[in-house]
């Protein structure tokens, strides 16, 4: 039993280190980085979150969060200028990381169903469960 526990600890230690690093980051990380910490495919997970209404659905795959999620402290938008151009970047806060963890735990079946669809069918994907106000739980 002890050997099994040690093996499992060795296997999970890198993930725990990544998660601890993320939680300690005061500035947060990008949504793609957050998906990697959660062990999800960034492209699929972010497309799912756009369908779920966390981010605005845009054809350019821009992950701009809706204002309610910014007000809740899950995300913030960082803006700046570089080489004469302005930019904006969505960042996930530690509180947002907990939110995303809850979303993917609670709606894992929906996410699995979404991932199994072809690209064409994902465009018409409809969420089966009641999603009104789910981000406030």
Z-matrix of the N, CA and C atoms (Angstrom, degrees):
N
C 1 1.452
C 2 1.529 1 110.97
N 3 1.321 2 114.44 1 -42.02
C 4 1.464 3 119.34 2 -178.58
C 5 1.531 4 110.72 3 -64.74
N 6 1.335 5 116.96 4 -40.77
C 7 1.458 6 121.07 5 178.71
C 8 1.524 7 111.50 6 -63.34
N 9 1.338 8 115.55 7 -40.68
C 10 1.470 9 119.82 8 177.19
C 11 1.521 10 110.82 9 -62.30
N 12 1.321 11 116.99 10 -42.62
C 13 1.462 12 121.19 11 179.13
C 14 1.523 13 111.12 12 -64.38
N 15 1.315 14 117.59 13 -40.79
C 16 1.464 15 120.94 14 177.74
C 17 1.525 16 111.49 15 -64.61
N 18 1.335 17 116.21 16 -40.15
C 19 1.462 18 121.11 17 178.07
C 20 1.527 19 110.48 18 -62.40
N 21 1.322 20 115.67 19 -44.53
C 22 1.460 21 120.21 20 -179.95
C 23 1.532 22 110.54 21 -65.60
N 24 1.328 23 116.52 22 -39.44
C 25 1.463 24 120.74 23 178.22
C 26 1.530 25 110.29 24 -61.53
N 27 1.327 26 117.15 25 -44.89
C 28 1.463 27 121.25 26 179.08
C 29 1.524 28 111.34 27 -62.43
N 30 1.324 29 116.09 28 -36.63
C 31 1.455 30 120.35 29 -179.84
C 32 1.536 31 111.46 30 -70.42
N 33 1.336 32 117.29 31 -38.48
C 34 1.465 33 121.36 32 -175.80
C 35 1.527 34 113.83 33 -88.21
N 36 1.314 35 118.49 34 -14.69
C 37 1.468 36 121.56 35 -176.48
C 38 1.529 37 113.16 36 -56.82
N 39 1.343 38 120.29 37 -44.81
C 40 1.472 39 118.69 38 179.20
C 41 1.529 40 112.92 39 -62.26
N 42 1.328 41 116.74 40 -38.90
C 43 1.464 42 119.79 41 178.13
C 44 1.522 43 110.75 42 -64.69
N 45 1.307 44 116.68 43 -41.99
C 46 1.464 45 121.03 44 179.45
C 47 1.524 46 110.15 45 -63.49
N 48 1.331 47 117.16 46 -40.25
C 49 1.463 48 120.67 47 178.11
C 50 1.521 49 111.01 48 -62.86
N 51 1.345 50 116.46 49 -43.20
C 52 1.464 51 120.64 50 178.22
C 53 1.520 52 110.43 51 -61.13
N 54 1.319 53 116.63 52 -46.16
C 55 1.457 54 120.97 53 -178.26
C 56 1.532 55 110.53 54 -65.05
N 57 1.325 56 117.76 55 -43.04
C 58 1.462 57 120.73 56 177.57
C 59 1.517 58 111.13 57 -61.08
N 60 1.339 59 116.32 58 -40.28
C 61 1.462 60 120.11 59 177.70
C 62 1.524 61 109.79 60 -61.26
N 63 1.334 62 116.06 61 -44.99
C 64 1.456 63 119.45 62 -178.73
C 65 1.524 64 111.37 63 -61.71
N 66 1.313 65 117.32 64 -46.72
C 67 1.464 66 121.29 65 -178.30
C 68 1.528 67 110.59 66 -62.98
N 69 1.326 68 117.47 67 -32.06
C 70 1.463 69 120.11 68 -179.30
C 71 1.522 70 112.99 69 -78.56
N 72 1.330 71 118.06 70 -14.41
C 73 1.465 72 121.08 71 179.88
C 74 1.520 73 109.33 72 -74.39
N 75 1.308 74 116.43 73 114.51
C 76 1.463 75 119.87 74 179.77
C 77 1.521 76 111.52 75 -70.82
N 78 1.316 77 117.29 76 -31.56
C 79 1.458 78 120.64 77 -179.04
C 80 1.519 79 112.65 78 -81.24
N 81 1.308 80 117.66 79 -12.61
C 82 1.451 81 121.06 80 -177.70
C 83 1.512 82 110.88 81 81.14
N 84 1.326 83 115.68 82 -170.42
C 85 1.463 84 122.06 83 179.16
C 86 1.521 85 108.87 84 -135.59
N 87 1.312 86 115.57 85 171.29
C 88 1.458 87 120.27 86 177.82
C 89 1.533 88 109.85 87 -70.77
N 90 1.323 89 117.73 88 159.53
C 91 1.466 90 119.49 89 177.11
C 92 1.531 91 112.71 90 -58.01
N 93 1.328 92 117.60 91 -37.46
C 94 1.471 93 119.72 92 177.91
C 95 1.520 94 111.00 93 -63.13
N 96 1.323 95 116.27 94 -41.91
C 97 1.463 96 120.04 95 177.61
C 98 1.518 97 111.97 96 -63.41
N 99 1.331 98 116.29 97 -38.38
C 100 1.462 99 120.29 98 178.28
C 101 1.524 100 110.87 99 -64.42
N 102 1.334 101 116.85 100 -39.88
C 103 1.469 102 120.18 101 179.40
C 104 1.529 103 110.51 102 -65.05
N 105 1.325 104 116.92 103 -37.71
C 106 1.468 105 120.08 104 178.25
C 107 1.519 106 110.85 105 -65.07
N 108 1.331 107 117.15 106 -40.00
C 109 1.464 108 120.36 107 177.84
C 110 1.529 109 109.84 108 -63.56
N 111 1.333 110 116.91 109 -36.32
C 112 1.466 111 120.91 110 179.93
C 113 1.529 112 112.64 111 -79.59
N 114 1.324 113 116.68 112 -4.95
C 115 1.461 114 119.92 113 179.47
C 116 1.510 115 113.62 114 77.31
N 117 1.311 116 117.49 115 27.17
C 118 1.468 117 122.50 116 179.81
C 119 1.521 118 109.45 117 -111.68
N 120 1.321 119 115.90 118 152.40
C 121 1.454 120 120.67 119 174.49
C 122 1.527 121 107.83 120 -68.44
N 123 1.335 122 119.07 121 119.38
C 124 1.467 123 119.95 122 -176.05
C 125 1.522 124 113.87 123 -56.00
N 126 1.336 125 118.45 124 -45.60
C 127 1.460 126 119.94 125 -177.03
C 128 1.521 127 112.03 126 -63.09
N 129 1.329 128 116.73 127 -46.41
C 130 1.468 129 120.11 128 -179.13
C 131 1.525 130 111.42 129 -68.93
N 132 1.316 131 116.68 130 -43.39
C 133 1.461 132 120.10 131 -177.75
C 134 1.523 133 111.56 132 -64.75
N 135 1.317 134 117.62 133 -41.28
C 136 1.462 135 120.15 134 179.99
C 137 1.525 136 111.34 135 -70.85
N 138 1.333 137 117.27 136 -35.46
C 139 1.473 138 120.07 137 174.74
C 140 1.530 139 109.92 138 -63.41
N 141 1.322 140 116.66 139 -40.81
C 142 1.465 141 121.32 140 177.59
C 143 1.530 142 110.65 141 -62.70
N 144 1.328 143 116.91 142 -43.43
C 145 1.469 144 120.31 143 179.96
C 146 1.524 145 111.58 144 -67.38
N 147 1.324 146 118.05 145 -30.10
C 148 1.470 147 120.12 146 174.21
C 149 1.529 148 109.21 147 -67.23
N 150 1.342 149 116.90 148 -42.13
C 151 1.468 150 120.66 149 177.63
C 152 1.523 151 111.31 150 -64.76
N 153 1.323 152 116.74 151 -34.12
C 154 1.461 153 121.66 152 -177.60
C 155 1.523 154 112.45 153 -79.31
N 156 1.330 155 117.91 154 -9.28
C 157 1.450 156 120.27 155 177.12
C 158 1.513 157 115.23 156 92.34
N 159 1.318 158 118.10 157 11.92
C 160 1.460 159 120.41 158 176.42
C 161 1.521 160 109.04 159 -75.76
N 162 1.330 161 116.26 160 -44.87
C 163 1.456 162 122.61 161 177.10
C 164 1.523 163 108.98 162 -110.44
N 165 1.326 164 116.37 163 156.36
C 166 1.457 165 120.17 164 175.26
C 167 1.523 166 109.54 165 -65.35
N 168 1.348 167 117.06 166 135.51
C 169 1.465 168 119.01 167 177.59
C 170 1.523 169 109.61 168 -78.84
N 171 1.306 170 116.49 169 112.08
C 172 1.463 171 120.97 170 -179.97
C 173 1.517 172 108.61 171 -130.28
N 174 1.308 173 115.34 172 150.25
C 175 1.459 174 119.53 173 -179.25
C 176 1.520 175 112.24 174 -70.20
N 177 1.337 176 117.83 175 -22.23
C 178 1.466 177 119.77 176 -178.20
C 179 1.531 178 111.91 177 -88.12
N 180 1.338 179 117.30 178 10.22
C 181 1.469 180 123.14 179 179.28
C 182 1.523 181 112.87 180 58.34
N 183 1.301 182 116.08 181 31.52
C 184 1.457 183 121.26 182 176.78
C 185 1.523 184 108.30 183 -75.03
N 186 1.307 185 117.22 184 128.97
C 187 1.462 186 121.30 185 -176.20
C 188 1.521 187 110.85 186 -98.60
N 189 1.318 188 116.02 187 61.84
C 190 1.456 189 121.27 188 177.39
C 191 1.522 190 108.51 189 -86.62
N 192 1.336 191 117.52 190 120.94
C 193 1.471 192 118.99 191 -177.67
C 194 1.519 193 111.90 192 -73.74
N 195 1.315 194 115.56 193 153.50
C 196 1.465 195 120.32 194 175.21
C 197 1.521 196 108.55 195 -72.77
N 198 1.304 197 115.66 196 154.67
C 199 1.460 198 121.87 197 -172.09
C 200 1.529 199 112.96 198 -59.20
N 201 1.321 200 117.80 199 -35.67
C 202 1.461 201 120.76 200 179.40
C 203 1.527 202 112.55 201 -59.88
N 204 1.324 203 115.96 202 -34.68
C 205 1.461 204 120.21 203 179.69
C 206 1.524 205 111.33 204 -76.43
N 207 1.320 206 115.95 205 -31.39
C 208 1.469 207 119.66 206 174.95
C 209 1.530 208 109.02 207 -69.09
N 210 1.327 209 116.37 208 -44.81
C 211 1.468 210 121.20 209 179.53
C 212 1.528 211 111.57 210 -62.20
N 213 1.322 212 117.43 211 -31.52
C 214 1.464 213 121.37 212 179.37
C 215 1.524 214 112.39 213 -77.40
N 216 1.331 215 117.21 214 -8.69
C 217 1.452 216 120.99 215 178.13
C 218 1.516 217 114.18 216 85.71
N 219 1.332 218 117.49 217 15.85
C 220 1.456 219 120.90 218 -179.99
C 221 1.530 220 111.71 219 -81.45
N 222 1.317 221 115.89 220 -35.39
C 223 1.457 222 122.06 221 -177.38
C 224 1.523 223 109.32 222 -138.16
N 225 1.305 224 115.42 223 162.76
C 226 1.455 225 121.12 224 166.10
C 227 1.517 226 107.80 225 -145.87
N 228 1.324 227 115.96 226 158.11
C 229 1.450 228 120.89 227 -179.17
C 230 1.514 229 108.12 228 -109.09
N 231 1.312 230 114.82 229 120.72
C 232 1.458 231 123.02 230 -179.13
C 233 1.527 232 107.68 231 -94.91
N 234 1.304 233 117.22 232 128.56
C 235 1.462 234 120.50 233 179.05
C 236 1.520 235 109.57 234 -119.23
N 237 1.309 236 115.82 235 158.13
C 238 1.450 237 120.41 236 179.59
C 239 1.508 238 110.92 237 -173.49
N 240 1.304 239 115.37 238 -174.92
C 241 1.455 240 121.31 239 178.67
C 242 1.516 241 109.10 240 -135.24
N 243 1.319 242 115.46 241 140.18
C 244 1.459 243 121.31 242 177.19
C 245 1.521 244 108.27 243 -149.63
N 246 1.307 245 116.29 244 132.10
C 247 1.470 246 122.45 245 179.06
C 248 1.522 247 112.61 246 54.05
N 249 1.309 248 116.81 247 38.96
C 250 1.460 249 121.44 248 178.03
C 251 1.509 250 115.47 249 78.13
N 252 1.327 251 117.95 250 3.80
C 253 1.470 252 121.76 251 178.85
C 254 1.516 253 109.40 252 -116.73
N 255 1.314 254 115.83 253 146.57
C 256 1.463 255 119.64 254 174.97
C 257 1.525 256 108.84 255 -95.76
N 258 1.317 257 115.26 256 154.29
C 259 1.454 258 119.77 257 179.23
C 260 1.520 259 108.77 258 -143.40
N 261 1.307 260 114.92 259 160.67
C 262 1.460 261 121.17 260 171.74
C 263 1.523 262 107.14 261 -135.75
N 264 1.313 263 115.27 262 141.04
C 265 1.461 264 120.95 263 -177.72
C 266 1.519 265 108.71 264 -136.34
N 267 1.306 266 115.80 265 129.97
C 268 1.458 267 121.29 266 176.27
C 269 1.519 268 109.15 267 -78.46
N 270 1.328 269 115.72 268 136.06
C 271 1.454 270 121.41 269 177.50
C 272 1.527 271 108.33 270 -125.22
N 273 1.326 272 116.04 271 143.09
C 274 1.467 273 122.76 272 178.12
C 275 1.526 274 107.44 273 -97.96
N 276 1.320 275 116.42 274 128.51
C 277 1.464 276 121.70 275 177.91
C 278 1.529 277 109.36 276 -84.57
N 279 1.327 278 118.25 277 166.89
C 280 1.470 279 119.23 278 174.65
C 281 1.538 280 112.00 279 -56.96
N 282 1.323 281 116.56 280 -38.29
C 283 1.473 282 119.52 281 176.51
C 284 1.532 283 110.36 282 -64.37
N 285 1.325 284 116.39 283 -37.24
C 286 1.458 285 121.07 284 176.92
C 287 1.512 286 112.49 285 -65.23
N 288 1.315 287 116.11 286 -33.10
C 289 1.462 288 120.40 287 177.47
C 290 1.524 289 110.19 288 -63.84
N 291 1.321 290 116.68 289 -42.58
C 292 1.470 291 120.51 290 176.82
C 293 1.530 292 110.13 291 -63.24
N 294 1.324 293 116.30 292 -40.27
C 295 1.462 294 121.90 293 177.77
C 296 1.528 295 110.36 294 -60.23
N 297 1.331 296 117.14 295 -48.14
C 298 1.465 297 120.87 296 -179.33
C 299 1.523 298 111.36 297 -64.34
N 300 1.322 299 116.62 298 -37.42
C 301 1.460 300 120.47 299 177.21
C 302 1.533 301 109.98 300 -61.46
N 303 1.339 302 117.07 301 -43.63
C 304 1.477 303 121.01 302 178.55
C 305 1.523 304 110.87 303 -64.01
N 306 1.329 305 116.87 304 -41.91
C 307 1.465 306 120.54 305 -179.27
C 308 1.522 307 110.53 306 -60.40
N 309 1.329 308 116.98 307 -49.38
C 310 1.461 309 119.52 308 -176.85
C 311 1.517 310 112.82 309 -73.38
N 312 1.312 311 117.82 310 -21.57
C 313 1.467 312 120.03 311 174.33
C 314 1.526 313 109.35 312 -76.12
N 315 1.318 314 115.87 313 -47.22
C 316 1.463 315 121.07 314 -175.88
C 317 1.529 316 112.21 315 -69.97
N 318 1.333 317 117.67 316 -36.62
C 319 1.463 318 121.50 317 -174.55
C 320 1.525 319 112.10 318 -113.81
N 321 1.322 320 116.43 319 35.30
C 322 1.459 321 121.11 320 -179.08
C 323 1.523 322 111.83 321 -61.29
N 324 1.324 323 118.15 322 -40.34
C 325 1.470 324 120.65 323 -179.46
C 326 1.524 325 111.15 324 -63.80
N 327 1.331 326 116.33 325 -42.23
C 328 1.461 327 120.44 326 177.81
C 329 1.531 328 110.51 327 -62.73
N 330 1.325 329 116.28 328 -42.55
C 331 1.459 330 120.38 329 -179.54
C 332 1.520 331 110.54 330 -65.16
N 333 1.311 332 117.74 331 -41.30
C 334 1.467 333 121.64 332 178.43
C 335 1.519 334 110.35 333 -62.49
N 336 1.326 335 116.46 334 -42.23
C 337 1.469 336 120.93 335 178.11
C 338 1.522 337 110.29 336 -63.27
N 339 1.329 338 117.06 337 -42.26
C 340 1.464 339 122.24 338 178.94
C 341 1.528 340 110.74 339 -61.16
N 342 1.321 341 117.33 340 -43.71
C 343 1.472 342 122.19 341 -178.24
C 344 1.524 343 111.93 342 -65.27
N 345 1.323 344 117.14 343 -29.92
C 346 1.461 345 121.00 344 -177.14
C 347 1.524 346 112.94 345 -77.76
N 348 1.317 347 117.56 346 -13.79
C 349 1.467 348 121.09 347 -177.82
C 350 1.522 349 111.32 348 -78.92
N 351 1.338 350 114.62 349 156.37
C 352 1.461 351 119.51 350 173.65
C 353 1.533 352 108.35 351 -73.47
N 354 1.310 353 116.09 352 165.21
C 355 1.471 354 120.63 353 -179.54
C 356 1.520 355 110.74 354 -58.06
N 357 1.322 356 117.75 355 -41.45
C 358 1.466 357 121.34 356 179.96
C 359 1.526 358 111.49 357 -63.96
N 360 1.335 359 116.42 358 -40.95
C 361 1.467 360 120.09 359 -178.13
C 362 1.527 361 111.51 360 -73.59
N 363 1.343 362 118.24 361 -27.28
C 364 1.465 363 120.37 362 177.50
C 365 1.521 364 110.93 363 -62.84
N 366 1.333 365 116.77 364 -30.51
C 367 1.469 366 120.59 365 -179.62
C 368 1.523 367 111.46 366 -63.04
N 369 1.326 368 117.71 367 -29.82
C 370 1.466 369 121.43 368 -178.99
C 371 1.526 370 112.58 369 -106.15
N 372 1.321 371 116.80 370 12.32
C 373 1.465 372 122.14 371 -178.06
C 374 1.533 373 110.50 372 -60.20
N 375 1.312 374 116.29 373 132.05
C 376 1.467 375 122.64 374 176.12
C 377 1.521 376 108.29 375 -118.82
N 378 1.299 377 115.91 376 134.82
C 379 1.461 378 120.78 377 179.09
C 380 1.523 379 108.84 378 -74.67
N 381 1.328 380 116.54 379 134.80
C 382 1.459 381 120.96 380 -176.34
C 383 1.519 382 113.23 381 -84.34
N 384 1.315 383 116.69 382 -33.89
C 385 1.461 384 119.85 383 -174.52
C 386 1.511 385 111.25 384 -87.80
N 387 1.314 386 116.15 385 164.84
C 388 1.470 387 120.91 386 -179.88
C 389 1.523 388 110.85 387 -70.79
N 390 1.312 389 117.20 388 114.29
C 391 1.453 390 121.43 389 -174.49
C 392 1.516 391 112.91 390 -106.01
N 393 1.306 392 118.81 391 -2.69
C 394 1.449 393 120.19 392 -178.25
C 395 1.518 394 110.24 393 -65.84
N 396 1.301 395 116.19 394 115.58
C 397 1.463 396 121.32 395 177.93
C 398 1.503 397 114.64 396 75.24
N 399 1.344 398 118.70 397 13.62
C 400 1.464 399 119.64 398 -176.19
C 401 1.503 400 112.46 399 -66.86
N 402 1.322 401 118.37 400 -23.35
C 403 1.465 402 120.34 401 -177.57
C 404 1.516 403 112.37 402 -72.87
N 405 1.321 404 118.78 403 -12.59
C 406 1.453 405 121.10 404 -178.13
C 407 1.524 406 112.37 405 -89.57
N 408 1.339 407 117.43 406 -5.65
C 409 1.462 408 119.56 407 -178.05
C 410 1.495 409 112.58 408 -76.93
